[in-house]
Amino acid sequence: MPRSLRILSIEDDPKDTKLMQDLLWAGGVVCEVTRVDTQAALLASIEQGGIDLILADYTLLSFDSISALKCAMKGCPDVPFIFISGALGEEVAIEALKSGATDYVLKTRLSRLVPSVLRALDEATQRTEHERDEESLRRSETYLKEAHRLSHTGSFGWNVSSGEIYWSEETYKIFEYDRAVSPTLKLTFRRIHPDDRDRVQRNIDRASEARANLDLEFRLLMQDGSVKHLRVLARALEISSGTLEYLGAVTEVTECKGAEQERDTLRQVQADLAHMNRVTTMGELTASLAHEIRQPITAAATDANACLRWLERDYPNIEEAREAASRMVKNVTRAADIISRIGLLFKKDALQQEFLDVNELIREMIVLLRSEAGRNSLSIRTELAENLPKVMADRVQLQQVFMNLMLNGIDAMKGTIGGGELTIKSVAGDAQLLISVSDTGVGVLPEQADQIFRPFFTTKDNGTGMGLPISRSIIESHGGRLWAADNFPRGATFQFTLPATAAAATA
């Protein structure tokens, strides 16, 4: 049985309160309605707490309703507040909503009471969940900062043209500089061991001239004579007007002596690189995704204007306005769904396995990448098996695999004559699924079919050489296998398997 809602009625007439309670019960809203008719009683109820919803008569004898609204907003700002009125003009209603009221219902149209209450409660729940998600994000960022401290991993950014450098708090600790000091290359090299400085300078010069990624290992000689061993990985980023920037991670590996410690460090570095790969790749897709989001937002704005026009007539057409508002909600929800799918790719959480529909995951990634393919006159085709068994996997990690493979296919077909076609297939086999991503691009040389899965090996001018190794690592951690083959007469196919258990098939 659902929990009984506690509703506070600010009303002079007990009969009206009883009528509203009867209407709510008849509409399936299980509730306990308490009536107050003075400001003192209202403040006492707010202080007591536990209120789920407030229904207030706009015309009160003992004190004005706007004062009641202000009391509620101060004492319980998260509780929905709905005005009930016998003769509330349109202008007054709009002012009430601007003042913070959730909604208003005319006593001549009490049939709207139940829908209005349900909508207000649903919106309040969504706000609470959103605040909880934000708090979870802040907590995750705190955990990430602590993880970096424990693993001695810092981050940095370097604008090659301006010389401007950003260090994270952990990077300052590694180099043992005060946070008040602005980091520069000169300060950095002052800490580098004299025997390593020339080699590091040559590697940096070569990488920046070629606009290539950085992968360095060197020592720091600290003021007290101690030596630290560092591993630096950084990705070269092309920003506006051809300016080159590096985004990277600095890991102190001095204490990594045993085999187990080395494996832990490599796993942490791999996780950092995987997250960096998602973030930077999504940055490249921003312009394309903007088109997907712009469409529902534009439609929502059009419906909002239509809703206002229907309401501003001499005789407002409520039904037409309601339909326009409903369309607006659907379009805004669609935009929010797209943003949510994008947001998932930025998350950096521990492995969270669940039963997943791989076909559904493929369709979601096609939505995100459709504009990128369209900008290059490429098409995306699917051949997805029906009734595909679900798999136990981490959603974000599989999204990353699909994103890497599909973007590689799109990149391989850029500039090809007559466009190209990306084909994604899913097939159910014996206790496993087989997924393939095929393109009609430049193909893969036989001798490179295994090399491309090695870290930092790349055939692209601006490639990191990390996308495919990370993808293979993810698939293997899920009990599958990832490989590549050349197509005839053109293109390449990347295939991977995932185990489909009996439990997954019946989930």
Backbone torsions as a table, in degrees:
resi	resn	phi	psi	omega
1	MET	NA	133.5	-177.9
2	PRO	-66.1	152.3	178.9
3	ARG	-64.1	138.7	178.4
4	SER	-74.2	125.2	-179.3
5	LEU	-76.2	144.3	175.9
6	ARG	-100.5	112.4	-176.9
7	ILE	-113.3	133.6	178.6
8	LEU	-102.5	124.8	179.5
9	SER	-107.6	117.6	175.3
10	ILE	-95.1	98.7	-167.6
11	GLU	-152.6	137.3	177.6
12	ASP	-77.9	-33.0	-173.1
13	ASP	-102.0	113.9	179.4
14	PRO	-59.2	-29.6	-179.2
15	LYS	-64.4	-39.8	179.1
16	ASP	-65.0	-39.3	176.9
17	THR	-62.2	-44.3	179.3
18	LYS	-63.0	-38.9	179.9
19	LEU	-63.3	-44.3	-179.5
20	MET	-65.9	-38.6	178.1
21	GLN	-64.1	-42.3	178.6
22	ASP	-62.0	-42.5	179.5
23	LEU	-63.1	-41.8	-179.8
24	LEU	-65.5	-44.5	178.1
25	TRP	-62.1	-41.1	179.5
26	ALA	-64.2	-29.9	178.9
27	GLY	-87.1	7.7	176.0
28	GLY	89.3	8.6	179.1
29	VAL	-93.0	105.2	179.7
30	VAL	-77.1	117.8	-171.8
31	CYS	-152.7	161.4	172.1
32	GLU	-122.1	117.1	-174.4
33	VAL	-103.8	124.8	178.1
34	THR	-112.2	130.4	-177.8
35	ARG	-99.3	136.9	170.3
36	VAL	-130.1	150.0	-179.1
37	ASP	-135.1	11.1	175.9
38	THR	-134.3	158.8	179.6
39	GLN	-64.2	-37.8	179.6
40	ALA	-62.5	-42.7	179.4
41	ALA	-66.5	-37.3	177.9
42	LEU	-62.6	-48.8	-179.2
43	LEU	-61.3	-37.7	179.1
44	ALA	-64.7	-41.4	179.6
45	SER	-66.7	-40.3	179.0
46	ILE	-64.3	-41.6	179.9
47	GLU	-65.3	-35.3	178.6
48	GLN	-65.5	-33.0	176.2
49	GLY	80.3	-176.4	178.0
50	GLY	80.8	12.4	-178.4
51	ILE	-84.1	133.5	177.6
52	ASP	-97.0	-28.0	-174.7
53	LEU	-160.3	146.6	176.5
54	ILE	-120.7	127.7	174.0
55	LEU	-112.7	122.6	-173.8
56	ALA	-127.5	128.7	171.8
57	ASP	-66.5	132.7	-178.0
58	TYR	-69.7	-29.0	-178.9
59	THR	-108.2	107.4	-178.5
60	LEU	-115.4	151.4	-178.1
61	LEU	-84.5	-43.0	-171.3
62	SER	-84.2	-32.5	177.6
63	PHE	-156.2	159.7	-172.5
64	ASP	-79.5	153.6	-173.7
65	SER	-70.2	-30.4	178.9
66	ILE	-65.5	-37.6	175.3
67	SER	-62.7	-38.6	177.2
68	ALA	-62.1	-42.1	178.7
69	LEU	-62.0	-43.8	-179.5
70	LYS	-63.7	-39.0	177.0
71	CYS	-61.4	-43.8	-179.2
72	ALA	-66.0	-42.5	-178.8
73	MET	-65.1	-31.0	179.0
74	LYS	-79.7	-42.2	-174.3
75	GLY	-86.8	-33.3	-179.8
76	CYS	-146.1	70.4	-173.1
77	PRO	-62.6	-20.7	-177.8
78	ASP	-88.7	-4.9	-178.0
79	VAL	-87.3	126.2	179.0
80	PRO	-59.8	143.7	-176.7
81	PHE	-129.1	115.8	-176.9
82	ILE	-117.8	128.6	176.5
83	PHE	-84.1	138.3	173.3
84	ILE	-117.2	124.2	-175.1
85	SER	-141.6	149.6	176.0
86	GLY	-86.1	-28.7	-177.9
87	ALA	-149.6	72.1	-180.0
88	LEU	-99.6	113.2	179.7
89	GLY	-68.3	161.3	-177.3
90	GLU	-61.9	-44.5	-179.0
91	GLU	-64.0	-41.4	178.7
92	VAL	-64.1	-40.4	179.9
93	ALA	-62.3	-43.2	179.9
94	ILE	-63.6	-41.5	178.5
95	GLU	-64.1	-37.3	178.5
96	ALA	-63.4	-41.7	178.6
97	LEU	-66.8	-39.0	177.5
98	LYS	-63.9	-30.8	-178.9
99	SER	-74.7	-12.1	177.2
100	GLY	125.6	-2.3	178.5
101	ALA	-67.1	147.9	-180.0
102	THR	-77.4	-40.3	-176.6
103	ASP	-165.7	175.1	173.6
104	TYR	-141.6	147.9	-179.9
105	VAL	-132.7	129.0	177.2
106	LEU	-79.3	141.6	179.5
107	LYS	-66.4	-19.4	175.9
108	THR	-80.8	-9.5	-179.6
109	ARG	-129.8	49.2	-176.7
110	LEU	-67.2	-7.8	174.4
111	SER	-63.7	-19.7	178.7
112	ARG	-83.3	-6.6	-173.0
113	LEU	-61.7	-52.6	-176.7
114	VAL	-61.8	-49.7	177.3
115	PRO	-57.9	-39.5	-179.6
116	SER	-64.9	-42.5	179.8
117	VAL	-65.2	-46.0	-179.6
118	LEU	-62.0	-41.7	179.0
119	ARG	-64.9	-42.6	-179.6
120	ALA	-63.4	-42.4	179.1
121	LEU	-65.9	-38.6	179.4
122	ASP	-65.4	-43.8	178.9
123	GLU	-63.5	-38.4	178.2
124	ALA	-63.5	-41.0	177.9
125	THR	-62.7	-42.9	179.4
126	GLN	-63.5	-39.5	178.1
127	ARG	-63.4	-42.3	179.2
128	THR	-61.4	-43.6	179.4
129	GLU	-64.7	-39.2	178.9
130	HIS	-63.1	-43.7	178.5
131	GLU	-64.3	-36.8	178.3
132	ARG	-65.9	-39.5	177.8
133	ASP	-63.9	-40.8	179.0
134	GLU	-64.1	-41.0	177.6
135	GLU	-64.6	-38.1	177.8
136	SER	-64.2	-39.3	178.4
137	LEU	-64.0	-44.6	178.5
138	ARG	-61.8	-39.3	178.6
139	ARG	-66.3	-38.7	178.3
140	SER	-63.5	-40.2	178.6
141	GLU	-63.8	-37.0	177.2
142	THR	-65.5	-42.6	178.1
143	TYR	-63.3	-40.5	-179.4
144	LEU	-63.5	-42.4	179.4
145	LYS	-61.4	-41.9	179.0
146	GLU	-67.6	-37.0	178.1
147	ALA	-63.4	-41.5	177.4
148	HIS	-62.4	-38.9	179.6
149	ARG	-64.6	-44.2	-177.5
150	LEU	-68.2	-34.7	-178.3
151	SER	-92.5	2.2	-179.4
152	HIS	54.9	47.8	178.7
153	THR	-118.9	124.5	177.0
154	GLY	-118.2	170.5	178.0
155	SER	-124.1	161.2	179.1
156	PHE	-153.0	158.2	172.0
157	GLY	-131.5	143.7	-177.3
158	TRP	-140.7	115.9	173.1
159	ASN	-87.3	109.3	-173.6
160	VAL	-64.0	-39.3	-176.5
161	SER	-68.2	-48.0	-176.9
162	SER	-87.7	-17.9	-177.1
163	GLY	81.2	-0.8	-178.4
164	GLU	-68.8	135.3	-177.2
165	ILE	-128.0	138.1	174.3
166	TYR	-115.8	133.6	174.6
167	TRP	-119.6	141.6	170.8
168	SER	-77.9	169.3	-178.9
169	GLU	-58.2	-40.1	-178.5
170	GLU	-69.0	-32.6	177.4
171	THR	-64.8	-40.6	174.9
172	TYR	-57.7	-41.5	-178.7
173	LYS	-67.1	-38.6	-179.6
174	ILE	-63.6	-44.8	-179.4
175	PHE	-83.0	-7.7	177.9
176	GLU	58.4	50.7	172.3
177	TYR	-115.2	151.4	177.0
178	ASP	-71.0	145.2	-179.2
179	ARG	-62.2	-21.2	179.6
180	ALA	-73.4	-15.3	-178.7
181	VAL	-83.6	132.1	176.0
182	SER	-81.6	122.0	-176.9
183	PRO	-68.7	140.4	176.3
184	THR	-138.9	167.4	176.1
185	LEU	-63.0	-36.4	-179.8
186	LYS	-61.5	-44.7	177.8
187	LEU	-65.0	-38.3	179.2
188	THR	-61.7	-48.6	-177.0
189	PHE	-70.9	-22.0	176.5
190	ARG	-63.5	-29.7	179.5
191	ARG	-87.1	-24.0	-176.8
192	ILE	-67.0	139.2	180.0
193	HIS	-56.1	135.0	-178.2
194	PRO	-53.7	-34.2	-178.8
195	ASP	-73.1	-14.6	-177.8
196	ASP	-106.3	-11.0	-171.3
197	ARG	-61.3	-47.7	-177.6
198	ASP	-61.8	-42.9	-179.4
199	ARG	-63.9	-43.4	178.7
200	VAL	-63.7	-42.5	179.3
201	GLN	-61.6	-43.0	179.8
202	ARG	-63.0	-43.1	-179.2
203	ASN	-65.5	-39.5	178.5
204	ILE	-66.4	-43.6	179.9
205	ASP	-61.1	-46.2	-179.6
206	ARG	-62.7	-44.0	-177.5
207	ALA	-65.8	-44.3	-178.4
208	SER	-68.3	-36.1	177.3
209	GLU	-66.8	-38.5	-180.0
210	ALA	-88.2	-1.2	-176.2
211	ARG	52.4	45.2	-176.8
212	ALA	-106.3	168.9	179.1
213	ASN	-74.6	160.8	-179.7
214	LEU	-108.5	138.0	174.0
215	ASP	-144.8	100.1	-171.9
216	LEU	-126.7	146.8	168.4
217	GLU	-130.4	126.9	179.7
218	PHE	-156.1	176.7	-177.9
219	ARG	-111.7	152.6	171.0
220	LEU	-109.8	137.9	174.3
221	LEU	-107.3	108.8	-173.6
222	MET	-82.8	168.4	-176.3
223	GLN	-62.2	-30.1	-180.0
224	ASP	-86.4	6.5	178.6
225	GLY	90.2	-6.6	178.7
226	SER	-74.3	159.3	-177.0
227	VAL	-120.3	134.5	174.9
228	LYS	-116.3	141.5	175.8
229	HIS	-102.3	128.9	-177.0
230	LEU	-119.8	149.9	169.1
231	ARG	-121.4	125.1	-178.2
232	VAL	-120.3	124.6	174.7
233	LEU	-123.9	131.6	-178.9
234	ALA	-146.3	146.3	178.6
235	ARG	-106.9	135.9	177.5
236	ALA	-81.3	129.1	-177.4
237	LEU	-121.7	129.4	174.2
238	GLU	-90.1	115.2	177.4
239	ILE	-107.9	-165.0	-173.2
240	SER	-55.6	145.5	177.2
241	SER	55.9	29.4	174.0
242	GLY	77.0	7.9	-179.8
243	THR	-67.4	138.4	-178.3
244	LEU	-101.4	130.5	174.5
245	GLU	-129.5	152.4	174.4
246	TYR	-115.4	136.4	174.8
247	LEU	-122.8	121.1	-173.4
248	GLY	-150.9	-178.0	-179.4
249	ALA	-127.0	141.3	178.1
250	VAL	-117.1	121.5	-179.0
251	THR	-121.1	126.0	174.5
252	GLU	-82.7	121.6	-175.0
253	VAL	-113.7	18.7	-177.3
254	THR	-58.4	-41.7	-173.4
255	GLU	-88.9	2.2	-178.2
256	CYS	-81.3	85.9	-175.7
257	LYS	-103.0	-47.2	-176.4
258	GLY	-84.4	164.2	-179.6
259	ALA	-63.2	-39.1	-179.6
260	GLU	-66.0	-40.2	178.0
261	GLN	-62.9	-39.6	179.5
262	GLU	-64.1	-41.3	179.3
263	ARG	-64.7	-40.6	178.4
264	ASP	-62.6	-42.7	-179.9
265	THR	-64.9	-42.3	179.6
266	LEU	-63.9	-38.5	178.2
267	ARG	-64.7	-39.0	179.2
268	GLN	-66.8	-43.3	178.6
269	VAL	-62.4	-41.4	179.5
270	GLN	-62.9	-40.4	178.3
271	ALA	-63.5	-41.4	178.5
272	ASP	-63.5	-43.2	-179.6
273	LEU	-66.9	-39.1	178.9
274	ALA	-61.7	-43.4	178.9
275	HIS	-66.0	-42.8	178.6
276	MET	-61.6	-38.4	178.6
277	ASN	-62.5	-41.2	178.3
278	ARG	-65.0	-46.0	-175.6
279	VAL	-63.8	-47.1	-177.4
280	THR	-69.1	-37.0	178.6
281	THR	-66.0	-41.9	178.1
282	MET	-65.0	-30.7	176.0
283	GLY	-61.7	-38.0	178.6
284	GLU	-67.5	-23.5	-176.4
285	LEU	-94.1	-1.5	-173.1
286	THR	-54.8	-48.0	-177.4
287	ALA	-60.8	-39.7	-179.3
288	SER	-68.9	-42.2	-178.1
289	LEU	-68.8	-26.1	178.9
290	ALA	-58.1	-34.5	-180.0
291	HIS	-66.0	-41.0	-179.4
292	GLU	-63.8	-36.9	-178.0
293	ILE	-79.3	-33.5	-175.5
294	ARG	-63.0	-37.1	-176.2
295	GLN	-59.5	-54.5	180.0
296	PRO	-67.2	-31.9	179.2
297	ILE	-67.3	-41.6	177.8
298	THR	-63.1	-42.4	178.5
299	ALA	-63.5	-39.1	179.4
300	ALA	-64.6	-40.0	178.7
301	ALA	-64.2	-40.1	178.2
302	THR	-62.7	-44.7	179.4
303	ASP	-65.8	-35.2	178.5
304	ALA	-63.6	-43.7	177.6
305	ASN	-63.7	-39.2	178.7
306	ALA	-64.4	-40.8	178.9
307	CYS	-59.9	-43.7	179.5
308	LEU	-63.9	-40.9	-179.8
309	ARG	-62.9	-41.1	179.0
310	TRP	-64.8	-34.7	-178.4
311	LEU	-79.2	-26.8	-176.9
312	GLU	-83.7	-2.8	178.0
313	ARG	-66.7	160.7	177.0
314	ASP	-57.6	-37.4	175.2
315	TYR	-121.6	89.3	-173.9
316	PRO	-53.8	136.6	176.5
317	ASN	-95.0	93.9	-173.4
318	ILE	-65.1	-39.5	-177.5
319	GLU	-64.1	-45.6	178.2
320	GLU	-63.1	-40.2	179.6
321	ALA	-63.8	-40.8	179.4
322	ARG	-63.7	-41.7	179.2
323	GLU	-63.8	-41.6	178.3
324	ALA	-63.5	-40.8	178.7
325	ALA	-64.8	-39.1	178.4
326	SER	-62.5	-43.3	177.7
327	ARG	-62.9	-38.4	179.8
328	MET	-61.5	-44.1	179.1
329	VAL	-60.7	-43.2	-179.5
330	LYS	-62.5	-43.0	-178.9
331	ASN	-68.4	-40.1	178.2
332	VAL	-65.7	-39.3	177.2
333	THR	-62.0	-40.3	178.7
334	ARG	-62.4	-44.1	177.8
335	ALA	-62.3	-41.3	179.8
336	ALA	-63.6	-37.7	178.5
337	ASP	-62.6	-42.3	179.2
338	ILE	-62.6	-45.6	-179.7
339	ILE	-63.2	-38.5	179.3
340	SER	-63.0	-42.2	179.4
341	ARG	-64.1	-36.2	177.6
342	ILE	-68.2	-43.8	-177.9
343	GLY	-59.5	-33.3	179.8
344	LEU	-59.9	-33.2	-177.4
345	LEU	-70.0	-18.7	-179.8
346	PHE	-89.3	-13.4	-174.8
347	LYS	-69.0	145.3	-179.3
348	LYS	-128.6	69.3	-176.0
349	ASP	-104.0	171.6	172.4
350	ALA	-67.4	161.9	-178.3
351	LEU	-57.0	124.3	-179.7
352	GLN	-126.5	96.6	-175.8
353	GLN	-87.1	145.1	178.6
354	GLU	-154.8	166.0	175.7
355	PHE	-73.7	124.0	-174.7
356	LEU	-123.5	143.9	171.6
357	ASP	-91.5	106.9	-175.7
358	VAL	-63.7	-36.5	178.1
359	ASN	-60.9	-42.0	177.8
360	GLU	-62.7	-39.9	179.2
361	LEU	-63.8	-40.2	177.9
362	ILE	-62.0	-44.1	-179.6
363	ARG	-63.7	-37.7	178.6
364	GLU	-63.1	-42.3	-178.6
365	MET	-70.0	-30.9	176.8
366	ILE	-64.9	-38.6	176.9
367	VAL	-59.2	-42.3	-177.9
368	LEU	-70.5	-30.9	-173.1
369	LEU	-104.6	-1.7	-176.0
370	ARG	-59.4	-43.4	-178.1
371	SER	-67.3	-37.9	178.3
372	GLU	-61.0	-41.3	177.6
373	ALA	-67.9	-43.0	-178.6
374	GLY	-61.9	-37.5	-179.7
375	ARG	-63.2	-23.3	-180.0
376	ASN	-106.8	19.0	177.9
377	SER	56.8	39.8	179.3
378	LEU	-112.9	151.1	179.0
379	SER	-113.4	156.0	178.0
380	ILE	-121.8	126.6	-178.2
381	ARG	-123.7	145.9	179.5
382	THR	-124.5	147.5	170.8
383	GLU	-132.8	84.9	-172.3
384	LEU	-103.1	127.6	-179.5
385	ALA	-66.7	138.7	177.3
386	GLU	-76.7	153.8	178.7
387	ASN	54.0	40.2	-180.0
388	LEU	-68.0	128.7	178.1
389	PRO	-60.6	147.6	176.5
390	LYS	-77.9	160.7	179.3
391	VAL	-122.2	152.5	174.3
392	MET	-90.0	110.9	-173.8
393	ALA	-157.4	169.0	174.6
394	ASP	-89.9	120.1	-174.6
395	ARG	-58.6	-49.1	-175.2
396	VAL	-63.5	-40.5	-178.9
397	GLN	-67.1	-40.2	177.4
398	LEU	-67.8	-35.5	174.5
399	GLN	-58.9	-40.3	-180.0
400	GLN	-65.3	-40.5	178.0
401	VAL	-60.8	-49.0	179.5
402	PHE	-61.5	-41.4	-179.3
403	MET	-62.4	-45.2	179.6
404	ASN	-62.1	-47.6	-176.6
405	LEU	-67.5	-41.7	-178.4
406	MET	-70.4	-39.8	177.0
407	LEU	-66.5	-37.5	176.2
408	ASN	-60.4	-41.5	178.6
409	GLY	-64.5	-41.9	178.5
410	ILE	-64.0	-44.5	178.5
411	ASP	-60.9	-38.2	-178.1
412	ALA	-67.7	-22.1	-177.5
413	MET	-100.7	-4.1	179.9
414	LYS	-62.5	131.1	178.3
415	GLY	83.4	0.4	179.1
416	THR	-73.8	146.8	-178.5
417	ILE	-70.9	132.6	178.1
418	GLY	77.7	18.1	179.3
419	GLY	71.4	-160.5	-179.2
420	GLY	-162.7	175.4	-177.7
421	GLU	-137.1	130.0	175.1
422	LEU	-102.0	126.0	-177.0
423	THR	-119.1	126.5	177.7
424	ILE	-115.7	126.9	-178.5
425	LYS	-123.5	149.0	172.2
426	SER	-132.5	135.2	-178.0
427	VAL	-138.0	139.1	175.7
428	ALA	-96.1	123.4	178.1
429	GLY	-113.0	-156.2	179.1
430	ASP	-75.1	104.3	176.3
431	ALA	60.7	18.7	177.6
432	GLN	-156.0	161.4	173.9
433	LEU	-105.7	145.8	175.3
434	LEU	-118.3	120.2	-179.9
435	ILE	-115.7	135.8	178.3
436	SER	-132.4	143.8	175.7
437	VAL	-124.7	111.2	-175.5
438	SER	-115.3	143.7	175.7
439	ASP	-128.1	172.3	178.3
440	THR	-117.1	40.3	-175.9
441	GLY	-95.0	-141.5	-171.5
442	VAL	-77.8	-15.9	177.4
443	GLY	84.5	-179.8	-179.6
444	VAL	-126.1	127.8	177.1
445	LEU	-66.3	142.0	-177.6
446	PRO	-53.4	-39.1	-177.5
447	GLU	-74.2	-11.7	-179.9
448	GLN	-101.2	-2.0	-174.2
449	ALA	-60.1	-29.0	177.6
450	ASP	-103.8	-27.9	-179.6
451	GLN	-61.5	-34.8	-175.2
452	ILE	-65.3	-12.6	178.3
453	PHE	-95.9	5.0	177.1
454	ARG	-87.3	141.1	179.7
455	PRO	-56.2	135.2	174.7
456	PHE	71.3	3.6	172.2
457	PHE	-86.9	127.2	-178.6
458	THR	-145.3	149.3	176.0
459	THR	-105.8	1.2	-178.4
460	LYS	-101.8	146.7	-179.0
461	ASP	-58.8	-41.8	-176.6
462	ASN	-110.2	21.6	-177.8
463	GLY	-78.8	155.2	178.8
464	THR	-93.9	-20.8	-175.6
465	GLY	73.6	18.3	-178.1
466	MET	-115.9	-21.4	-175.8
467	GLY	-58.5	-50.8	-177.6
468	LEU	-72.0	-41.7	175.5
469	PRO	-59.7	-40.7	178.3
470	ILE	-64.4	-42.3	179.5
471	SER	-61.2	-44.4	179.7
472	ARG	-64.1	-40.8	178.8
473	SER	-60.9	-41.1	179.7
474	ILE	-63.8	-47.4	-178.8
475	ILE	-62.8	-43.0	-179.8
476	GLU	-66.2	-34.7	177.7
477	SER	-67.2	-19.2	176.6
478	HIS	-95.2	8.7	178.0
479	GLY	83.6	17.3	-179.3
480	GLY	-112.9	-165.3	-178.2
481	ARG	-144.7	140.9	-179.5
482	LEU	-126.4	131.6	178.8
483	TRP	-148.5	170.1	-177.8
484	ALA	-131.0	152.9	177.9
485	ALA	-148.3	150.0	178.1
486	ASP	-79.6	143.8	176.7
487	ASN	-95.6	156.9	172.4
488	PHE	-119.7	129.8	8.8
489	PRO	-90.2	-10.7	179.3
490	ARG	-152.4	156.5	176.4
491	GLY	99.7	-179.3	-179.1
492	ALA	-142.4	157.1	177.6
493	THR	-127.5	128.9	173.8
494	PHE	-108.2	127.5	-177.6
495	GLN	-125.4	146.9	172.7
496	PHE	-147.8	154.6	179.1
497	THR	-112.1	152.9	173.6
498	LEU	-138.1	136.8	179.9
499	PRO	-70.0	135.8	176.5
500	ALA	-114.9	105.7	-176.0
501	THR	-84.0	165.7	177.8
502	ALA	-62.6	-35.8	178.4
503	ALA	-64.3	-38.9	179.5
504	ALA	-66.7	-38.1	-176.6
505	ALA	-66.0	-26.3	-178.1
506	THR	-102.2	1.6	-177.4
507	ALA	-70.9	NA	NA
